[in-house]
Amino acid sequence: MRCCVIGGAGFIGKHLTEALIESGRDVLVLGRKTQPSDAFTHLLQTQASHLKYHSLDVSDVSSMRPILATCDEVIDLAYSTVPQTSFSDPMFDLQSNLPRVVALMEELKHHTKLRRFMVVSSGGTVYGHATQLPISEYAQTEPVSPYGITKLTIERYALMYHRLHDLPVVLVRPANAYGLGQQAFKGQGFIATAIGSILQGKTITVYGEYGTVRDYVHVRDVASAMLAAIDHGTNGHVYNIGSGVGRSNLDVLDLVRPFAHADGFSLKVHHEEARKFDVAANVLNFGRLLNCSGWLPKIGMEEGLGEMWRGMSA
């Protein structure tokens, strides 16, 4: 079994690639960077017989055509923006992501031997303001950010290609992934930025009295959930990936504080008014994935934060 992971050299991609290799697959990762991160380069060196990396323009489907033709599965992790940046330039968010993915699906519809195509959406943004927690896949999707709207539009295209062309698509909606290797100050997650701020003596800004409530899932659990969806999911179905537990920004800081104090660091927290575009709470129900595969998150928050703190403070 050969799996192609587009954009697989990033934070989630590295862990997903490891999970795919452990499952017995050969993995081909496509990415824009000529030189991926040190962590991914180390993985390339240690798994040379099962892992290959090609640097190319992932928006140019013609350059990927010969490679895609050799793969049984394709997972699309490539994305040019993050939720925070989508507000500053919504046109870029749309134009840099949607045409590329639609062109990819237009190509893959001709690959009759393709076993699975996974679209990685966003459980943290496509639902918008939830009326009930935890949120199931049957909840209304009312995104309030350009990022979430584009992600949902990609989902709709994927389901259209499934219905019209039998594209074997499975969609996953991960909650807020965190873990060692996530970059601070990049708009990718509160936890990495909070730890980075503590280590650099910077003030952590919390919007509102407690901050937003989010469903934080360790990146290795996200990777194992994606693998479960690939192996056991049903074509044309959407699967949430979450923990079912919501934690506010202050809850997270309370868990990080003992690690910081033990190493002689203090936390500086500044509160500002809640922002209008922030969804107050987002917690996912992952029952559909549990029912089809038996998947459960395994890494507790304290364990994951401790590992992250030790790695970032080393």
Secondary structure, 3 states (H helix, E strand, C coil): CEEEEECCCCHHHHHHHHHHHHCCCEEEEEECCCCCCHHHHHHHHHCCCCEEEEECCCCCHHHHHHHHCCCCEEEECCCCCCHHHHHHCHHHHHHHHHHHHHHHHHHHCCCCCCCEEEEECCCCCCCECCCCCCECCCCCCECCCHHHHHHHHHHHHHHHHHHHHCCCEEEEEECEEECCCCCCCCCCCHHHHHHHHHHHCCEEEEECCCCCEECEEEHHHHHHHHHHHHHHCCCCCEEEECCCCCEEHHHHHHHHHHHHHHCCCCCEEEEECCCCCCCCEECECCHHHHHHHCCCCCCCHHHHHHHHHHHHHC
